[in-house]
Each structure stands twice: as structure tokens, then as C-alpha cells.
Amino acid sequence: MARAAAILWSAGQQVVVDGGTIASSPIANIINLSLGANTTCSAIEQDAITTAIGAGVLVVAAAGNEGGALDAPANCTGVLSVVGLRQTGTKVPYSSLSSSAAAATIAAPGGNCVNTVATEACLYDIETTTDTGSTTPIGPFYTYSLFNQSFINSGANIDNEADVGTSFAAPMASGVAALMLAANPSLTPAQLITRMQSSVLVFPTSSSTTSTACVLADTTADTNGNFEEPTTPAECVCTTATCGAGMLNANTAVLAAVGMFAEITLSKTVASAGEKVTLDGSASTPAVGHSITSYQWSTNPATSDQIINPTSDVATLIVPSFRSIDVILTITDDNGAQVTATAKVQSAIGAASGAGSSSPLWLVLLALALGVQLLRRRIAR
């Protein structure tokens, strides 16, 4: 597959294509993939992406422009996938979005034509400078909002004519990631993603043009293996479940890259009483120029003897009975500065009932437990 070969080559790997070997290129820091197909991620593509990430390369991909489930490679594991937004922060109709099989990472402007007259230029497109050359730069430079059809007919590069699409949203995230790496070159692809997600602007909860919340896309495939596209893709109000963590914010993302950042990775997010959950804080980073001097784990509600190795970067939680619990990591640097992160370990009982620890099932089990205790007391008498 050509996409997989291109990813491997950009990640500094030697590639064999049509029986010939292509020498490896210098390793890229970021690979932007403003392309895709509305299918599942292939094993070949996933292997290439996993190899690139292992080489320290961030892979960014456009969500797709079919209005349905995320395209491949945006739906591959480890990819920073980017959904397209309208000028008001809602999902632009054409943009693909999360499904139950693959979640989007973040959202960024994708451009939107809201014209009522077909001959008018787009009102909210994404303008970029370009030129008339196909393989080498040929002037004069222009943007497509500044010319008419006769200019295209006289030799303009029509391949550059598009001015809306998630292909424009993805490079914005790639550009922000480049700024983050310039500020802190030690960040891994996973750390770039988590810090970018932590710094987003929240999605608007309403719009003057729609009140419909986005829903997860369908991944039903047709006979060719392609996801079925919505008949009429529509604008919708984004949620973190459907469009990613929020709206891309360059300023706060760079600040997150250079500042202290506490990060928690759980071995599981749902567990039963007595189970052990690994709490990994090793991806936490100090501010640039400083070092982490201590880690401190705690819980809310507070528990005694529930955390093993509470002052290590990796600790273990013994899940308490019949309740969800928040795990808190506090890191301190060599300047005495502190930041915290919180993650929830949900009770398996609450998860099974589709609610939290105060769910009806929880109350029923508690009542049964109390009833058993009272019955035992009566029998003992």
C-alpha cells in the first residue's frame, strides 16, 4: 500500500516498492496525512503507523469528508485524528467523526461554504497561498479567493483549488504540534497528543443554526468494504465523545508543552473490589529546564493502605469495595512547584448498571447486604 510505504519512508525506514528498495529519508518529526479512505484501518497501515510512532514520529490524519465514521488512517491506533469545524465551532456537515470503533482526537477549522449564490466565493473557506506549478514553484503566488474561472482556465493548478475539508484541519494540528516540539523537543508522540488535548477550548453547547448534538457514526460497510455515508451529512453540536477532546488552541498547547504536566495512565478504568490497578505517572514532565523531584499518589475519597508505592512514578491501587474512586497524582519539581492530575477508576458494579456508584443497582446490592446482616443477627439470637 502506497500510504504505508510513504509513512515508513518518512519515519526513516528503508522501503521496498515494486521490487526496488528506496533509501530511507531523514526521520520526520511529524507526518501530516491529509488523505484517507472511508474504510477500517488495514493491518499494513497500522504496522507502518506503529513503526513511525516507535521511531518518535507523530502521525496526524484528517478525519475524512464523508460525514460518517473516521477514515483510515485517522481511525488507526495512535494517530492524532482531526475533525473539521464550522466557523461557529460546530461540526461542519461534511466532516467525518467518531464511531464506537474509533474516537477522534481533536477538532480544528475545516472551512465552510455558506453561500446562497452559487457564483459567490466561499464565505468561510481556508485560504492558503499557492502557485501555478505542478512540480516546481511558478509565480505569481495567489489565493483562490482572488481569481475567477478564467484564471483557472488559463493554466492555474486546479489540484490546489479546494479550500474546505478536513485536509485543512489536520495541518493546523500538525503546525501546533511543530510549535510544541520546537518549545520542548523531548516530548513523545503520545505526550504531544495528551498535552494538546489538555489545552483545548471547549465545544460550544449551542448554535444559532442547529440544536442537534452529534452522534457516533455508523461503521456498517457496503459490499466494497466502505463505510456507508450519511444520505445528508448535517451540521451538529460537538461533544467530546464525537469530535475529540475539544477545539485546537495553539497558545495553550505550547504552554502545556513547556510547563509542568502531570499525566496518569491506568491499566484499567473499570475494576472490581480487591482488584489491583496499575497507576502510571511516568509520562509526567517537568517544566523545561527543571526536573521532577517527587511523586505523591492519593485518592478521593481518602483511603488507608489502598495504594502500594504511593511515592513512586508507578504505583498500584487496590480497588475499594462497591464504589468508584478518584486517583490523584501530585508531582513536585526542583523549584518546589506542584501540579496534579486526576483519573477515575469506576466500580465494576456501577459500570455494569450503566451508572456510577450511586446507581439503582448499587442501592439494591447495599440493601441486600444490610438485609443479610440483619438476618444473621436474628438467627444468632
N, C-alpha and C positions, 0 to 999 in steps of 0.2 A: 504494500500500500504506500502510495507516494507521500501521504501525510506523515505516516510513521517514519519513513526514511528521512524526511525533512526535519522532523523533531530530533531524531537521533543525530543527524549531521550537525544541527545547531547546538546540540548538547556536547559536541566534541567527540562523537563516536565515529568510527570508520564504518561506512555504509556500502553494502553491495547492492547494486541496482542493475537489472538485466544482465547479470553475469559479470559486470565490471565493478571494480572497487573504487569508491570515491574517497579520497583522503579526507580525514577529519578536519573540521574547521576549528578556529579558536572557540572556546566554550562561551556561549552567550550567558548573560545573567538572567535574562527574561526572554521568553518566546511568546510572541503575540500571535494567536491564531484567529484571525477574522474570517473564519470559514467554518464549514460544517455540513453535516447531513443528518436528516431527522430519523436517525436510527439509534440503536443501542451502541455503546462503546465496544469496539471489537477487541479481542484478546491481543492482536498485533498492536493496535493503537495504545491500549493500556500498558503493554510491556514497554513501549517506547517512552511513554509519559513517565512511568515509574523509574525508568533508567535516567531520564532527564532530571527528575526530582532528586534522585540519588546522587547526581552529579552537582547538586546545588542550584539547579535551574528552576525558576518559577515559570509555570506554564499557565498562560491566560487565554481564555477562549470565549468567543461570542456565544450568547445563549441560543441564537437562531432566530429566523424571521418568519416562522410558520404559525406563531400564535399558540403552539401546543407545547409538548414536552421538550426539555432541553435537547439540543442537537448533540451529536458526537463531533468533536471531542469534549464539548463543555460538560457532558454527563460522565466523563471518565473520572475515576477516583484521583484526588489530589490536585485537580485543576481548579484555578480561580475562574469561575464562570460568571459572566456579566450579563444581566438583564437590562433591556432598554427602557428608559423612562421618557414620558412626555415632559413638556416644559413646566407642568404643574406638579410633577413628582409622582403621578400615577403611571401605571404600566401602559406603554404605547401599544395599541392593538396588535401590531404585527409581532411583537417580541415574544419569544418562547419563554417559558418559566418552569418552576419546579414541578416535579411529579413525585409520586410515592417512591419511585425508583432512584431519583437523583435530585438533590437540592441545589438551588442556585447559591452562589457565594455572596454577591453584592449587586447593586444596580447603579447605573450611570446614564446620563443623557444619550438617547439614541436618535434624536431628531424626529420631527413630526410635521407633516404637511396638513394643515387645517384649512386649506383654501376652499373657497366656494366657487371660484372661477378657474377653470382648468388651465387657462393661459397664464395665470399668475405664477410667480416664483413661490417656492415654499416659504411659509412664514416662520417656521421654527426648525429649519434644517441645520445640519452641522457643516459649516463651511471650512474647508481646508485649502491651502494654496497648492497648486499643481502646475503641470506644464503639458505641452502637446506631444512630448516624446513618448515612444513605446518602450525603448530600452535605455535611452540616454536623455539627459535633460535638454529640452529645446524650449526656448522662451517664446513669447513673454509669459511670465507667471500670471495666474489668474485664479479666481474662484468661480464656480459655476453659477453663482447668483448674478454675475456681472455680464453674462453673454446671452445671446439668443440662439435659436436653432440654426441660423445661417452660419454662425461661428462654428458650431459642431460640424456642419456640412462642409466647411472649408478646411477641415483637417484636424480638429481637436480630438484628443484621445477619449473616445466615448467610454472606454473602460473605467474612466475616472468620473463618470457623470453622476453616479449615485451620491446622494448627500443625506440619506437617512438609513438607519439599520443598526443592529447590534454590532456590526462590524466597526461602527464608530464608537460605541460604548466601551468595547473591550480595550482599545488602545488608550483610552483615558485611564483605565485602571492600571494598564501596563506603565503608562507615564508616571503615575503616582508611585507605583512600586519602584520605579527607577530613582525617583527622588528619595524614597525611603532608604534604598540601598546606598545612594550617594552619601546620605547622612549617617548610615550605620551599615557598613559593608559586611558585618558579621552575621546578619540576620539570615536564617534559613528560609526556604520557600514556605514552610508551614508557619514560621514566625511572622513572615510578611503578611500572610493571609489573616492570621488571628489579630494582628495589630491593625490592619486595615479594617477588619470587621468591627473591632472595638471602637473605632473612631468615627463611625458613620453618623450621618444625620438621620433622624427617624423619619419613616414614611409619613406623609400626611394622612390623616384619618378620614378626610372627606375631600370632595371635589365639587366644583360648580357644574361639572359635566357628567358625573356619574356618582352613584352611591353604592355600586355593586363591588363587593370585595372579591379579589382574585381567588380562584380555587385551584387546587392542584390539577395539573394537566393529566390527560388520559394517555397511557402508553400502549393502547391497543394498536397492533401493527396490521397493515394490509398484507396482501399476498406477496408483495415485494419486500416485506420486512420493514417498511417505512411506517413511522407513527402516523396515525390518522390525524389530519389537520382539522381545526375547527372550521365549520362552514363560514362563519362570520366572526373572525377574531375581533375582540372588543377591548376598549379601554377598561381598566378596573383599578380599584384601590389596593395597593400592595400591602402584604403582610410579610413578616419575617419568614413565614412558612412557605411563601410562594415566590418571593422576589429576592431573597437573600437577607443579609443582616441589616441592610438599610441603604441609604444613598451615599455614594462615594464622597468623601470630604478630604481634599488634598492636604489642607493645612493641618488638621488634627491627626491625619495619618502620619505625616512626617514627625510631628511632635511625639506620637506614640512610638515611632521608630527610635528616637534618640533618648527618650525618657525611661524611667524605671517601669517595668511591666511585670506583674505577677500573673502567671498562667498555670492553670490546673488541667491536667488530663486524667480522666477517671478510667479505670479498667472496665467499669460497667456503671451505668447510670440508674439501673433498677436492680435491687437486691433484696433478699430475704433476711430476716433476723438471724444474726450469728454469722452471716457470710462475710468474707474479707474482700474489701475493695482497695485496690492499689491507687494511691494518690500521688501523682507525678507532677512535681513543680519544677523539674529540671529545665523546662523551656523558658522559665522566667529569666529576664535580663535586667542588668543594672542600667543606669543612665550611662551614656557614652563617656568614657574616661574614668568610670568608677567600677567597683566590684561588689558583689553580694557577700555580706558577712554572716548573715544568719537567716534561717527559715523557721517559721513557727506555725504549726497546724493547730486548728481548734475547730469546734463545732457549735452550731446553734440549732436546737437547744444544747447547752453545755452538757457534756457527759464526762464521766470519770473513767479512765483506763479504756477508752474506746479507740484511741489512736496509738499505734505502735510506731516508734521512732518519730515523735512529733516535732523534733528539731532538725530533721534531715530533709533534703530536697525531695526524696521519695519516701512516703510513709504508707501505713496501712490502716484503714478504718474497719473496725468490727461493727457491722451494722446493728443498731439497737432494735429492740422489738417493736413491731407494729406501728412504725412512724417513719416519715421521710425526715431527712436531716440535711442541713446546710453545712458544707465543709468550707472552712476559711483558711487561706494561706496568707501569711504576712511575711514579706521579705524586708530586710534591712540592709542598707549599703554602708560602705566605709565612711560615709559622711553623716550617718545617723538617720538618713531619710528612710521612710517606710511607705509601702503601698500594699494593698490587699486585693485578693481575688476570692470570689465565692462560687461554689458549684453545688448543685443539689444531687443527692443520692435519694432516689424515690423508693418508698416502700413497695415491695412486690405486691402487697395486698391492695394498696391504693391504685397501683398501675393496672392490676387485673380488673378492678371495678371501673376503670376509666376516670378515676378522680384521685384526689390526694388522700392524706391520712385521715381527713375528717369526712370521708365518703360514707354513704349508707352502709356499704359492706363492712367498713371499719367499725361503725357503730354496732352493727349486728354481731360481729365477732366479739367486740368488747362486752356486749350484753350477755352473750353466750358464756364467755369466760367468767363473768361475775355470777351468772346463774349456777355454773358448775361449782364454784367455790361455796356458794350458799348451800347447795345440796350436800356437798361434802361435810359441811359443818353440822347440818341437821342429822346426817347419818352417823356422824361421830358421837352425837349426843345419845 
